[in-house]
């Protein structure tokens, strides 16, 4: 039987936090986009 290296990978907590904040920012942007479209009928209000 071959010798297997079963080392686990660790993820820095700072990277997890950064990715979570990035996801929240993207979600907020999508909600703002839908809100702007619903209220004004334009995807980018004021831009023709």
TAFENRA-V389422 format. One record per residue. N is the residue number from 1. SS is DSSP state (H for helix, E for strand, - for the rest). PHI is phi in degrees with one decimal (* if undefined). OMEGA is omega in whole degrees, 0 to 359 (none if undefined). Layout:
N:SS:PHI:OMEGA + N:SS:PHI:OMEGA
//
This chain:
1:-:*:182 + 2:-:-77.4:178 + 3:-:-79.0:182 + 4:-:-105.3:178 + 5:-:-98.7:183 + 6:-:-102.6:178 + 7:-:-78.8:180 + 8:-:-93.5:179 + 9:-:-91.6:177 + 10:-:-109.5:180 + 11:-:-108.6:180 + 12:-:-63.5:178 + 13:H:-61.4:178 + 14:H:-65.4:179 + 15:H:-69.8:178 + 16:H:-63.5:179 + 17:H:-63.6:180 + 18:H:-63.9:179 + 19:H:-67.2:178 + 20:H:-65.3:178 + 21:H:-64.5:177 + 22:H:-63.5:178 + 23:H:-65.4:178 + 24:H:-63.4:179 + 25:H:-64.5:178 + 26:H:-65.9:178 + 27:H:-64.9:178 + 28:H:-62.2:178 + 29:H:-64.2:178 + 30:H:-66.3:179 + 31:H:-65.9:178 + 32:H:-64.7:179 + 33:H:-63.8:179 + 34:H:-65.6:179 + 35:H:-63.0:179 + 36:H:-65.8:180 + 37:H:-68.6:181 + 38:H:-68.2:185 + 39:H:-81.4:185 + 40:H:-113.3:183 + 41:-:82.9:178 + 42:-:-121.1:180 + 43:-:-71.5:175 + 44:-:-118.2:183 + 45:-:-60.0:179 + 46:-:88.7:181 + 47:-:-102.7:184 + 48:-:-90.7:none
//
